[in-house]
Amino acid sequence: MNEYSYLVDNNVLSKLSREQRSSQFFRDQCRIPSEVLHEARDYPDINALKQLEYPTTPDVLLRLQQIMTTIPTTDTRLVDLYANKGNADPLILACALDAQRRDEVYLWAPTWAVVSDDHAVQDKARELGIELRTGDQLVATLTR
């Protein structure tokens, strides 16, 4: 059976209870991109969540650059910097691509999946061939 690791978007993180976010499964299998942690900075358990950070490295920024070249300048669904909307969205996808690339050297590497309820993130993940889960799917996995 293939093991999964999850990169969790803030729109899902905010729907999880503190108990769900502190579960053993969440701590072992989930990571939170740096920019998502910035969005979640006011959560009461932010210090615990910081332990799950997927950092923004030079390699992640390289993947981000590749993703941004696929987005027409007139398309503001995924990111709209003028409206301060979606700042973490392309980064979560870049983290997924980075994790896949980093782990491809391992025989039994986990499959990295983005967990987001944002339709623009979901569409771009599908376009890029990134595994995708919704918040409800993650909750179902957490409650097994």
Phi, psi and omega in degrees: 000140181277135177272145179246145168239146189236137172254117192259129177278156182296330180292341173266316180306320182291339180270347180276145176287163177300323178297317178296319180291339180259006181294156179301317179301312181299316180295325183277324191251346186249144174229154184234118179301150182309315183291328175293320176299323177298317178295330184265015188301340181264004178294143181296336181254028184301324180296321176291321180294327179299336178291345182256015186297134165259106190288154174275101182259171174303324178293322176296318179295326175297316177296322178299316179300317179297319179295315184297331178290346179269357184253119177300145183297338180273353182270111181251017180290317183278317181213136176222091185295330179293329179263005182054046183238131173079024182301322182274345188299308178292333179291324179295324176291320177297321177298320179296315178297320178297315181297318178299313181296317181297320186269356184294347179280348183266140179295318183248049181290146176290158170270125180271131180233139173273133178249109183208146174256009179275122184296324179294320177295316180299315180298314181291323177299315178299316180300322183272358180075027180267133175302146186224142172225151174267169177300318179298322179293321177294317179300318178299322178292320180294330185265004177290000000 
